[in-house]
Amino acid sequence: MSSVFKKKNYLFPLILITSLFFFWGFIHNLDPILIKHLRSAFQLSHFQASLVDSAVFAAYFLLAIPAGIIIQKYGYKTGILTGLFFFAAGCFLFIPAANTISYPFFLGALFVLSCGLAILETAANPYITILGEPEKAAQRLNFAQSFNGLAASVAPIIGGIFILGEEPKSQEELSTLSEAAKVAYIQAETSLVKGPYLILGLILLLVMILFLFIKLPEVSENKEKSTKNFLQVLGVENVGWGVLAQFFYIGAQIYIFSFLLVFAEDAIDMAGQEAKYYAGVAGLLFMIGRFAGTFFMKYISPQKLLGIYSVISIILSIWIVIGSGISTLYALVLLTFFMSIMFPTIFALGIEGAGSETKSASSLLIMSIVGGAIIPPIASKITDISGNIHLSYIVPVICFIIVFLFSLRFRNKNSSS
């Protein structure tokens, strides 16, 4: 760790900020469980279920610029505290959402929660990159994001145990129930989400109190005042390309993780209680991939590793489209290892050289996470129209091609880390 976080006076702040990566990784990786659960409880189509992702990532689009303004005006700590407040509030809103058995209410709770995540990520990602040596920024961010991967490995299993419960009733079984019995069934199913989100909300309040009383260094990385508006920042160095690559990458990542359990059910008729372990393995590989990426970047430049991993991701995604049987699920799970470095690496490369525009560039890169609201519904619509979930993975193929093209932008740079 000392090589990644060389400045000792930055070590404790980095530990605190890194804990946030775990929390938002955990909540994001409850979404696949939530999608499967709500899809069954409310008998949703693939497209309707994908609105969970839309509610989550629309918040990133709407809040990223306000978050950047908050951080520019009041500093990183205020941004973090504001983000934690909305994060906790969204978790608590799951209780009335479950009590009212309203799918739109669930989407609203997710939106509020995700407003907090958008603010947190706008603050924490650049904060990690500037606390230390500039040349180690991508390596440092990959290390912090590894704890996001740790959360990805445990959230599906924990969520599967407490949220999925018994196998849900089919549409045919529900049709035999009286209206009162059907409402009681949906009430029982939606109530399963209350406990996990209540506990997480309480933990977040404690973390918020901790941040409130601990001094974080406000790094003056940019003594120059920003002179550009947000649209002008797109033309700075690598920002515009980074925003484009991040939009498509996040769209692919969210679809791959969010619909993994649905893919297992639709493609190979695997029950959710079994599929949750595959989701856990996917999260574990995602975490291992980030730690491995941090190590590999000592010897391979971040841009070159990004190019290699994107090519492998393209190949695996093509197999998911054209293959069949359990091997396609294996390919889907393995794909998460090679996706692991993409977000932090694109982010670090995207703000490289942004100088006084770093905070604005960060907001735009977080804003591009709206890809997670747009890409999954497009892919899900392909499934609904074709009746074949395999075909929908042509969308991730296209997304990884764009990430590869982004990596080529840096092909002439020095390959040393």
Stockholm file with secondary structure:
# STOCKHOLM 1.0

chainA/1-417         MSSVFKKKNYLFPLILITSLFFFWGFIHNLDPILIKHLRSAFQLSHFQASLVDSAVFAAYFLLAIPAGIIIQKYGYKTGILTGLFFFAAGCFLFIPAANTISYPFFLGALFVLSCGLAILETAANPYITILGEPEKAAQRLNFAQSFNGLAASVAPIIGGIFILGEEPKSQEELSTLSEAAKVAYIQAETSLVKGPYLILGLILLLVMILFLFIKLPEVSENKEKSTKNFLQVLGVENVGWGVLAQFFYIGAQIYIFSFLLVFAEDAIDMAGQEAKYYAGVAGLLFMIGRFAGTFFMKYISPQKLLGIYSVISIILSIWIVIGSGISTLYALVLLTFFMSIMFPTIFALGIEGAGSETKSASSLLIMSIVGGAIIPPIASKITDISGNIHLSYIVPVICFIIVFLFSLRFRNKNSSS
#=GR chainA/1-417 SS CTTTSCCGGGHHHHHHHHHHHHHHHHHHTTHHHHHHHHHHHHTCCHHHHHHHHHHHHHHHHHHHHHHHHHHHHHCHHHHHHHHHHHHHHHHHTHHHHHHTTCHHHHHHHHHHHHHHHHHHHHHHHHHHHHSSCGGGHHHHHHHHHHHHHHHHHHHHHHHIIIIICSCCCCHHHHHTSCHHHHHHHHHHHHHTTHHHHHHHHHHHHHHHHHHHHSCCCCCCCCCSCCCSCHHHHTTSTTHHHHHHHHHHHHHHHHHHHHTHHHHHHHHHCCCHHHHHHHHHHHHHHHHHHHHHHHHHTTTSCHHHHHHHHHHHHHHHHHHHHHCCTHHHHHHHHHHHHHHTTHHHHHHHHHSTTCGGGHHHHHHHHHHGGGHHHHHHHHHHHHHHHHSCGGGGGHHHHHHHHHHHHHHHTTTTSCCCC
#=GC SS_cons         CTTTSCCGGGHHHHHHHHHHHHHHHHHHTTHHHHHHHHHHHHTCCHHHHHHHHHHHHHHHHHHHHHHHHHHHHHCHHHHHHHHHHHHHHHHHTHHHHHHTTCHHHHHHHHHHHHHHHHHHHHHHHHHHHHSSCGGGHHHHHHHHHHHHHHHHHHHHHHHIIIIICSCCCCHHHHHTSCHHHHHHHHHHHHHTTHHHHHHHHHHHHHHHHHHHHSCCCCCCCCCSCCCSCHHHHTTSTTHHHHHHHHHHHHHHHHHHHHTHHHHHHHHHCCCHHHHHHHHHHHHHHHHHHHHHHHHHTTTSCHHHHHHHHHHHHHHHHHHHHHCCTHHHHHHHHHHHHHHTTHHHHHHHHHSTTCGGGHHHHHHHHHHGGGHHHHHHHHHHHHHHHHSCGGGGGHHHHHHHHHHHHHHHTTTTSCCCC
//
